Amino acid sequence: MAGERIVGRGNFVSVNAEYPQGWSINVLRTVADGEVVVSEVEVPHDTWGVHRVVLLWTVRDGKIVVGREYWTELGSDPSPEWRAAFVQRV
C-alpha cells in the first residue's frame, strides 16, 4: 500500500493524467447497490506488468463523493507450498 490519500477532484484528475504512458484499463466487473459502486479492473502496463484493482466508490447525486482503490500486481505474492494440494496455479 502506498499510504496515500488524494484530496479533491483536481488532484485525482492530475494523478491519473500524469500517470506514465503505456497503460490501459480493462473493466472486468462493476456492481452497484444504492450509493455503493464496486469495480474490478485490470491495468496492463508495458513496463510494470499487469495489475488488478478493486475500486470502492460512494456516489451521490451522480457524483463520486468518496473513493478507495486497492491495487495488486498479478503474481507479486508468492503462493505458499502448503496450499498446493488445494489450488490451481495460474
Secondary structure, 3 states (H helix, E strand, C coil): CCCCCCCCHHHHHHHHHHCCCCECCEEEEEEEECCEEEEEEEEEECCCEEEEEEEEEEEECCEEEEEEEEEEECCCCCCCHHHCCCCCCC
